[in-house]
Amino acid sequence: MDFILSIIRILLAILSPLVVILFSILTLIQLRGAAGAPAETSETCLRCGKNLPGGEGQFHVTEAIGNARERAAKKQFSPTQTPILGSESHFICDSCAHRHLHIEILQQIALVLLYPLLLYGIIPLLGPSPYFSNFLVETLLVVLSLSSLISAFDLYRAVRQGKTPLDEVRDRVAINTRRKALGKKLSYYTRMGIKKIGS
């Protein structure tokens, strides 16, 4: 049992950060030189209000699909089975798109590095401690590590599959900006049909 736990720890604490960093580098390589068209005179960025080069951020909203139990009760397993309440398109400048992307990548790396930092940095310094060796704390860190890994892969895939590398990022910026006005009780989807969770 200890051997299996050691293998899981190595996979999540050492390999996960390396894979997240690799996906982040590949994402940045994919975005190298990516730029939008010059904005028209009257066109300003939804987020910063400036007239800079950019492109359209698009998304659609549906009724909140709820958690897995609620979806199963309604038999709604995909956004295509949920009526679209509306779609929006907003101009997002390159500067805001790149800033959002860099923040998202930094968050992914920070989350995935928490586990090895605790496991190989803080615990050995503090010695035996019932708080830091707590199973629940380690479980939380494992979940954060896995979610960061999934998020990094999702971002890389989205950047590769869009018509332009910045399409998905612009959609995410538009959703984050408009969510405040539209409300959090809706489900938001980018043009690729990826559900956007969180603010």
Backbone as CSV, one residue per row, in Angstrom:
resi,resn,N_x,N_y,N_z,CA_x,CA_y,CA_z,C_x,C_y,C_z
1,MET,0.832,-1.209,0.000,0.000,0.000,0.000,0.868,1.261,0.000
2,ASP,1.940,1.244,0.815,2.850,2.383,0.863,3.521,2.606,-0.485
3,PHE,3.826,1.498,-1.183,4.460,1.601,-2.496,3.537,2.290,-3.494
4,ILE,2.244,1.914,-3.471,1.261,2.522,-4.378,1.115,4.008,-4.069
5,LEU,1.044,4.358,-2.792,0.950,5.773,-2.412,2.174,6.558,-2.861
6,SER,3.343,5.930,-2.763,4.576,6.595,-3.206,4.552,6.854,-4.704
7,ILE,4.061,5.886,-5.476,3.962,6.041,-6.936,2.996,7.170,-7.276
8,ILE,1.836,7.198,-6.598,0.844,8.255,-6.842,1.430,9.615,-6.504
9,ARG,2.147,9.693,-5.396,2.769,10.963,-5.004,3.788,11.426,-6.041
10,ILE,4.601,10.487,-6.525,5.598,10.848,-7.538,4.915,11.346,-8.805
11,LEU,3.871,10.634,-9.227,3.159,11.027,-10.452,2.551,12.425,-10.319
12,LEU,1.903,12.680,-9.177,1.201,13.949,-9.006,2.110,15.090,-8.576
13,ALA,3.122,14.788,-7.799,3.981,15.849,-7.271,5.140,16.195,-8.194
14,ILE,5.553,15.255,-9.043,6.700,15.528,-9.916,6.278,15.606,-11.383
15,LEU,5.552,14.588,-11.852,5.188,14.569,-13.270,4.111,15.600,-13.624
16,SER,3.117,15.789,-12.748,2.053,16.764,-13.041,2.593,18.170,-13.278
17,PRO,3.459,18.702,-12.396,4.004,20.038,-12.663,4.774,20.109,-13.981
18,LEU,5.526,19.035,-14.294,6.282,19.031,-15.547,5.352,19.045,-16.756
19,VAL,4.258,18.279,-16.682,3.304,18.230,-17.799,2.578,19.568,-17.938
20,VAL,2.185,20.179,-16.808,1.517,21.485,-16.856,2.447,22.536,-17.454
21,ILE,3.698,22.532,-17.045,4.667,23.490,-17.591,4.871,23.239,-19.089
22,LEU,4.920,21.960,-19.485,5.061,21.625,-20.908,3.873,22.142,-21.711
23,PHE,2.640,21.889,-21.227,1.449,22.385,-21.921,1.448,23.919,-21.984
24,SER,1.913,24.571,-20.917,1.969,26.033,-20.889,2.943,26.556,-21.941
25,ILE,4.100,25.908,-22.050,5.090,26.316,-23.062,4.535,26.107,-24.470
26,LEU,3.892,24.952,-24.689,3.306,24.670,-26.007,2.205,25.674,-26.351
27,THR,1.421,26.062,-25.334,0.373,27.063,-25.552,0.978,28.397,-25.962
28,LEU,2.019,28.814,-25.264,2.680,30.088,-25.582,3.346,30.046,-26.955
29,ILE,3.907,28.890,-27.320,4.501,28.743,-28.659,3.419,28.878,-29.720
30,GLN,2.268,28.259,-29.464,1.139,28.319,-30.406,0.679,29.767,-30.601
31,LEU,0.797,30.571,-29.551,0.317,31.954,-29.599,1.370,32.945,-30.087
32,ARG,2.580,32.450,-30.338,3.645,33.338,-30.776,3.256,34.004,-32.097
33,GLY,3.243,35.322,-32.094,2.899,36.080,-33.296,1.407,36.208,-33.558
34,ALA,0.565,35.601,-32.699,-0.886,35.699,-32.902,-1.347,37.111,-32.589
35,ALA,-2.064,37.714,-33.523,-2.558,39.080,-33.332,-3.848,39.257,-34.109
36,GLY,-4.665,40.165,-33.626,-5.926,40.449,-34.286,-5.776,41.557,-35.323
37,ALA,-6.906,41.934,-35.893,-6.918,43.000,-36.897,-7.006,44.353,-36.201
38,PRO,-6.525,45.392,-36.855,-6.688,46.733,-36.268,-8.166,47.038,-36.035
39,ALA,-8.451,47.672,-34.921,-9.845,47.997,-34.592,-10.352,49.129,-35.475
40,GLU,-11.639,49.082,-35.778,-12.245,50.204,-36.493,-12.283,51.406,-35.558
41,THR,-12.471,52.576,-36.124,-12.397,53.813,-35.341,-13.339,53.809,-34.152
42,SER,-14.554,53.288,-34.336,-15.562,53.319,-33.260,-15.515,52.072,-32.378
43,GLU,-14.611,51.137,-32.661,-14.581,49.852,-31.973,-13.630,49.913,-30.778
44,THR,-14.166,49.599,-29.609,-13.331,49.594,-28.404,-13.468,48.255,-27.687
45,CYS,-12.448,47.908,-26.959,-12.411,46.636,-26.231,-13.461,46.633,-25.117
46,LEU,-14.188,45.548,-25.000,-15.212,45.409,-23.955,-14.601,45.516,-22.565
47,ARG,-13.400,44.996,-22.387,-12.796,44.946,-21.053,-12.095,46.238,-20.667
48,CYS,-11.230,46.762,-21.550,-10.433,47.937,-21.174,-10.926,49.237,-21.809
49,GLY,-11.811,49.129,-22.820,-12.366,50.322,-23.453,-11.425,51.020,-24.417
50,LYS,-10.294,50.397,-24.752,-9.324,51.034,-25.643,-9.522,50.592,-27.079
51,ASN,-9.060,51.432,-28.002,-9.161,51.165,-29.436,-7.829,50.576,-29.912
52,LEU,-7.665,49.261,-29.683,-6.427,48.563,-30.017,-6.730,47.393,-30.948
53,PRO,-5.712,46.847,-31.636,-5.958,45.659,-32.473,-6.530,44.508,-31.654
54,GLY,-7.399,43.733,-32.260,-8.020,42.623,-31.538,-8.954,41.835,-32.427
55,GLY,-9.958,41.242,-31.820,-10.929,40.437,-32.552,-12.168,40.215,-31.703
56,GLU,-13.101,39.452,-32.259,-14.380,39.223,-31.588,-14.293,38.094,-30.562
57,GLY,-14.851,38.360,-29.401,-15.050,37.318,-28.393,-16.522,36.945,-28.416
58,GLN,-16.831,35.674,-28.617,-18.221,35.237,-28.764,-18.562,34.183,-27.720
59,PHE,-19.809,34.178,-27.299,-20.268,33.140,-26.377,-21.780,33.056,-26.435
60,HIS,-22.321,31.970,-25.894,-23.766,31.865,-25.749,-24.092,31.398,-24.338
61,VAL,-25.304,31.704,-23.921,-25.738,31.365,-22.572,-26.958,30.455,-22.629
62,THR,-27.032,29.573,-21.639,-28.190,28.691,-21.495,-28.654,28.765,-20.046
63,GLU,-29.765,28.123,-19.771,-30.185,28.003,-18.376,-29.088,27.262,-17.630
64,ALA,-28.943,27.559,-16.357,-27.934,26.864,-15.550,-28.239,25.374,-15.564
65,ILE,-27.243,24.570,-15.928,-27.496,23.127,-16.032,-27.331,22.421,-14.699
66,GLY,-26.829,23.114,-13.695,-26.744,22.552,-12.347,-25.668,21.496,-12.207
67,ASN,-25.742,20.779,-11.098,-24.744,19.734,-10.845,-25.131,18.443,-11.559
68,ALA,-24.306,17.413,-11.412,-24.517,16.150,-12.132,-25.861,15.512,-11.797
69,ARG,-26.271,15.588,-10.545,-27.542,14.989,-10.128,-28.722,15.706,-10.795
70,GLU,-28.660,17.060,-10.835,-29.734,17.827,-11.468,-29.785,17.558,-12.966
71,ARG,-28.607,17.443,-13.599,-28.577,17.159,-15.040,-29.170,15.789,-15.333
72,ALA,-28.851,14.810,-14.476,-29.382,13.463,-14.686,-30.899,13.456,-14.534
73,ALA,-31.407,14.226,-13.579,-32.854,14.296,-13.363,-33.545,14.910,-14.574
74,LYS,-32.873,15.904,-15.186,-33.463,16.573,-16.361,-33.088,15.887,-17.666
75,LYS,-32.183,14.893,-17.586,-31.664,14.209,-18.771,-31.020,15.195,-19.732
76,GLN,-30.269,16.141,-19.179,-29.564,17.123,-19.992,-28.073,16.930,-19.766
77,PHE,-27.433,16.262,-20.691,-26.023,15.937,-20.527,-25.115,16.797,-21.404
78,SER,-25.668,17.586,-22.292,-24.828,18.431,-23.144,-25.537,19.745,-23.401
79,PRO,-24.759,20.801,-23.750,-25.384,22.096,-23.977,-26.345,22.101,-25.159
80,THR,-26.198,21.142,-26.105,-27.088,21.112,-27.262,-28.503,20.728,-26.853
81,GLN,-28.648,20.060,-25.689,-29.982,19.670,-25.231,-30.608,20.756,-24.358
82,THR,-29.863,21.801,-24.090,-30.366,22.907,-23.285,-30.615,24.090,-24.208
83,PRO,-31.809,24.657,-24.211,-32.089,25.770,-25.120,-31.137,26.947,-24.887
84,ILE,-30.631,27.494,-25.986,-29.758,28.663,-25.903,-30.627,29.893,-25.670
85,LEU,-30.332,30.621,-24.617,-31.111,31.815,-24.278,-30.636,33.038,-25.040
86,GLY,-29.386,33.034,-25.440,-28.861,34.177,-26.175,-27.396,34.002,-26.508
87,SER,-26.935,34.773,-27.476,-25.530,34.764,-27.866,-25.041,36.202,-27.927
88,GLU,-23.780,36.396,-27.653,-23.205,37.736,-27.691,-21.850,37.695,-28.379
89,SER,-21.495,38.824,-28.967,-20.195,38.983,-29.609,-19.667,40.359,-29.230
90,HIS,-18.440,40.413,-28.718,-17.854,41.673,-28.262,-16.407,41.762,-28.716
91,PHE,-15.968,42.963,-29.021,-14.585,43.173,-29.431,-13.672,43.089,-28.208
92,ILE,-12.638,42.260,-28.314,-11.647,42.092,-27.243,-10.270,42.366,-27.843
93,CYS,-9.536,43.283,-27.258,-8.222,43.638,-27.807,-7.180,42.563,-27.504
94,ASP,-6.109,42.556,-28.268,-5.024,41.590,-28.088,-4.409,41.695,-26.698
95,SER,-4.263,42.915,-26.206,-3.633,43.144,-24.912,-4.411,42.444,-23.790
96,CYS,-5.727,42.599,-23.770,-6.558,41.960,-22.733,-6.564,40.439,-22.896
97,ALA,-6.569,39.958,-24.148,-6.559,38.515,-24.391,-5.248,37.902,-23.888
98,HIS,-4.124,38.540,-24.212,-2.828,38.020,-23.764,-2.693,38.100,-22.244
99,ARG,-3.183,39.187,-21.644,-3.109,39.324,-20.192,-3.899,38.213,-19.511
100,HIS,-5.114,37.949,-20.007,-5.948,36.878,-19.441,-5.243,35.530,-19.567
101,LEU,-4.659,35.271,-20.732,-3.978,34.012,-20.975,-2.797,33.828,-20.020
102,HIS,-1.997,34.863,-19.857,-0.829,34.765,-18.974,-1.257,34.543,-17.518
103,ILE,-2.310,35.216,-17.089,-2.806,35.020,-15.717,-3.303,33.585,-15.535
104,GLU,-4.019,33.071,-16.532,-4.547,31.706,-16.445,-3.403,30.687,-16.370
105,ILE,-2.360,30.884,-17.172,-1.208,29.975,-17.151,-0.486,30.047,-15.807
106,LEU,-0.293,31.251,-15.278,0.372,31.403,-13.977,-0.428,30.740,-12.861
107,GLN,-1.766,30.856,-12.916,-2.613,30.203,-11.910,-2.474,28.680,-11.982
108,GLN,-2.442,28.142,-13.207,-2.308,26.695,-13.373,-0.982,26.204,-12.795
109,ILE,0.100,26.925,-13.084,1.415,26.528,-12.584,1.475,26.655,-11.062
110,ALA,0.923,27.744,-10.532,0.933,27.945,-9.073,0.169,26.832,-8.364
111,LEU,-1.000,26.454,-8.896,-1.802,25.395,-8.264,-1.094,24.051,-8.291
112,VAL,-0.461,23.731,-9.414,0.167,22.417,-9.534,1.455,22.329,-8.706
113,LEU,2.069,23.478,-8.411,3.302,23.473,-7.614,3.049,23.423,-6.102
114,LEU,1.798,23.632,-5.681,1.479,23.581,-4.252,1.772,22.208,-3.651
115,TYR,1.426,21.166,-4.383,1.584,19.808,-3.855,3.056,19.440,-3.625
116,PRO,3.932,19.578,-4.646,5.340,19.250,-4.370,5.981,20.188,-3.350
117,LEU,5.542,21.442,-3.319,6.083,22.386,-2.337,5.775,21.912,-0.913
118,LEU,4.544,21.472,-0.707,4.158,20.972,0.612,4.858,19.649,0.921
119,LEU,4.817,18.743,-0.049,5.320,17.385,0.172,6.831,17.342,0.367
120,TYR,7.563,18.095,-0.447,9.026,18.014,-0.410,9.698,19.245,0.189
121,GLY,8.935,20.281,0.467,9.512,21.496,1.020,9.090,21.773,2.450
122,ILE,7.791,21.939,2.671,7.293,22.358,3.988,7.294,21.214,5.003
123,ILE,6.789,20.041,4.622,6.710,18.925,5.577,8.097,18.520,6.097
124,PRO,9.113,18.346,5.234,10.438,17.995,5.776,11.022,19.071,6.701
125,LEU,10.718,20.336,6.439,11.222,21.415,7.299,10.564,21.400,8.675
126,LEU,9.273,21.101,8.708,8.529,21.142,9.964,8.641,19.854,10.770
127,GLY,9.046,18.789,10.103,9.116,17.512,10.815,7.722,16.910,10.949
128,PRO,7.569,15.871,11.736,6.252,15.240,11.903,5.235,16.228,12.473
129,SER,4.144,16.385,11.749,3.096,17.302,12.197,1.745,16.728,11.806
130,PRO,0.836,16.583,12.738,-0.478,16.008,12.396,-1.256,16.888,11.419
131,TYR,-0.943,18.188,11.391,-1.695,19.074,10.492,-1.237,18.881,9.045
132,PHE,0.077,18.921,8.813,0.566,18.880,7.444,0.586,17.474,6.851
133,SER,0.516,16.449,7.671,0.441,15.095,7.124,-1.015,14.634,7.036
134,ASN,-1.920,15.550,7.279,-3.342,15.245,7.275,-3.775,14.729,5.898
135,PHE,-4.524,13.631,5.897,-4.991,13.018,4.660,-5.867,13.984,3.862
136,LEU,-6.720,14.745,4.544,-7.620,15.669,3.852,-6.856,16.792,3.150
137,VAL,-5.797,17.294,3.791,-4.979,18.348,3.167,-4.322,17.806,1.907
138,GLU,-3.779,16.605,1.994,-3.119,16.012,0.825,-4.126,15.705,-0.281
139,THR,-5.311,15.263,0.101,-6.359,15.002,-0.894,-6.731,16.282,-1.631
140,LEU,-6.875,17.379,-0.897,-7.184,18.667,-1.519,-6.093,19.071,-2.500
141,LEU,-4.841,18.879,-2.114,-3.724,19.230,-2.992,-3.685,18.351,-4.236
142,VAL,-4.059,17.084,-4.083,-4.133,16.178,-5.231,-5.209,16.657,-6.202
143,VAL,-6.364,17.049,-5.672,-7.455,17.561,-6.515,-7.017,18.828,-7.249
144,LEU,-6.345,19.740,-6.540,-5.857,20.974,-7.172,-4.845,20.663,-8.268
145,SER,-3.985,19.701,-8.007,-2.975,19.314,-8.990,-3.625,18.746,-10.249
146,LEU,-4.607,17.865,-10.061,-5.305,17.268,-11.207,-6.116,18.308,-11.981
147,SER,-6.785,19.209,-11.250,-7.579,20.236,-11.931,-6.682,21.172,-12.735
148,SER,-5.492,21.463,-12.215,-4.544,22.297,-12.941,-4.069,21.595,-14.211
149,LEU,-3.818,20.315,-14.112,-3.385,19.524,-15.265,-4.460,19.511,-16.350
150,ILE,-5.707,19.279,-15.951,-6.827,19.255,-16.899,-7.018,20.634,-17.528
151,SER,-6.915,21.675,-16.717,-7.081,23.047,-17.207,-6.000,23.422,-18.216
152,ALA,-4.752,23.012,-17.947,-3.643,23.315,-18.861,-3.838,22.610,-20.197
153,PHE,-4.275,21.346,-20.152,-4.535,20.612,-21.393,-5.693,21.238,-22.160
154,ASP,-6.751,21.609,-21.434,-7.928,22.223,-22.045,-7.565,23.531,-22.755
155,LEU,-6.746,24.356,-22.118,-6.335,25.619,-22.720,-5.481,25.382,-23.970
156,TYR,-4.552,24.443,-23.886,-3.705,24.121,-25.044,-4.550,23.628,-26.213
157,ARG,-5.491,22.728,-25.923,-6.370,22.186,-26.975,-7.222,23.288,-27.604
158,ALA,-7.748,24.186,-26.764,-8.599,25.268,-27.257,-7.816,26.232,-28.151
159,VAL,-6.588,26.523,-27.761,-5.748,27.439,-28.543,-5.407,26.828,-29.902
160,ARG,-5.213,25.502,-29.924,-4.866,24.828,-31.180,-6.057,24.689,-32.118
161,GLN,-7.258,24.529,-31.573,-8.403,24.179,-32.401,-9.211,25.373,-32.895
162,GLY,-8.979,26.564,-32.353,-9.721,27.734,-32.808,-9.296,28.161,-34.200
163,LYS,-10.117,28.972,-34.854,-9.738,29.493,-36.175,-8.461,30.308,-36.067
164,THR,-8.358,31.085,-34.988,-7.102,31.758,-34.665,-6.750,31.353,-33.232
165,PRO,-5.465,31.379,-32.859,-5.083,30.933,-31.516,-5.734,31.717,-30.378
166,LEU,-6.141,32.961,-30.639,-6.697,33.788,-29.566,-8.230,33.735,-29.467
167,ASP,-8.891,32.991,-30.342,-10.363,32.940,-30.337,-10.925,32.532,-28.975
168,GLU,-10.462,31.389,-28.468,-10.984,30.870,-27.202,-10.686,31.821,-26.045
169,VAL,-9.500,32.407,-26.064,-9.120,33.335,-24.993,-10.019,34.568,-25.027
170,ARG,-10.289,35.086,-26.218,-11.194,36.252,-26.341,-12.586,35.906,-25.807
171,ASP,-13.060,34.696,-26.115,-14.367,34.261,-25.616,-14.388,34.258,-24.086
172,ARG,-13.323,33.761,-23.489,-13.247,33.689,-22.025,-13.225,35.088,-21.405
173,VAL,-12.508,36.011,-22.033,-12.474,37.392,-21.525,-13.864,38.009,-21.619
174,ALA,-14.552,37.787,-22.748,-15.903,38.331,-22.928,-16.864,37.766,-21.878
175,ILE,-16.780,36.466,-21.626,-17.641,35.835,-20.613,-17.371,36.424,-19.241
176,ASN,-16.100,36.501,-18.865,-15.751,37.027,-17.542,-16.243,38.455,-17.355
177,THR,-16.157,39.248,-18.413,-16.568,40.657,-18.320,-18.086,40.791,-18.263
178,ARG,-18.803,40.016,-19.083,-20.256,40.146,-19.159,-20.993,39.395,-18.052
179,ARG,-20.323,38.412,-17.438,-20.968,37.624,-16.387,-21.486,38.500,-15.249
180,LYS,-20.774,39.580,-14.955,-21.192,40.479,-13.867,-22.571,41.065,-14.143
181,ALA,-22.815,41.417,-15.415,-24.106,42.012,-15.771,-25.185,40.953,-16.008
182,LEU,-24.807,39.830,-16.602,-25.799,38.807,-16.944,-26.158,37.912,-15.761
183,GLY,-25.259,37.790,-14.809,-25.538,36.981,-13.623,-24.856,35.630,-13.656
184,LYS,-24.665,35.065,-12.481,-23.960,33.788,-12.350,-24.906,32.599,-12.388
185,LYS,-26.193,32.843,-12.541,-27.157,31.739,-12.533,-27.420,31.209,-13.943
186,LEU,-26.512,31.484,-14.867,-26.606,30.979,-16.228,-25.375,30.126,-16.506
187,SER,-25.467,29.288,-17.540,-24.302,28.530,-17.996,-23.746,29.222,-19.228
188,TYR,-22.424,29.419,-19.252,-21.758,30.160,-20.324,-20.882,29.218,-21.142
189,TYR,-20.977,29.331,-22.476,-20.200,28.484,-23.369,-19.462,29.335,-24.395
190,THR,-18.201,28.972,-24.640,-17.426,29.649,-25.670,-17.904,29.159,-27.037
191,ARG,-17.370,29.746,-28.101,-17.820,29.359,-29.444,-17.511,27.888,-29.763
192,MET,-16.528,27.303,-29.050,-16.187,25.897,-29.257,-17.070,24.971,-28.423
193,GLY,-17.983,25.549,-27.643,-18.882,24.743,-26.820,-18.290,24.333,-25.503
194,ILE,-17.175,24.976,-25.105,-16.551,24.674,-23.822,-17.231,25.490,-22.740
195,LYS,-17.704,24.814,-21.708,-18.372,25.522,-20.609,-17.343,26.272,-19.793
196,LYS,-17.633,27.547,-19.534,-16.716,28.382,-18.730,-17.202,28.375,-17.316
197,ILE,-16.351,27.910,-16.405,-16.685,27.843,-14.985,-15.885,28.892,-14.247
198,GLY,-16.506,29.515,-13.268,-15.791,30.513,-12.452,-15.785,31.869,-13.104
199,SER,-15.190,32.833,-12.389,-15.196,34.205,-12.886,-13.889,34.543,-13.539
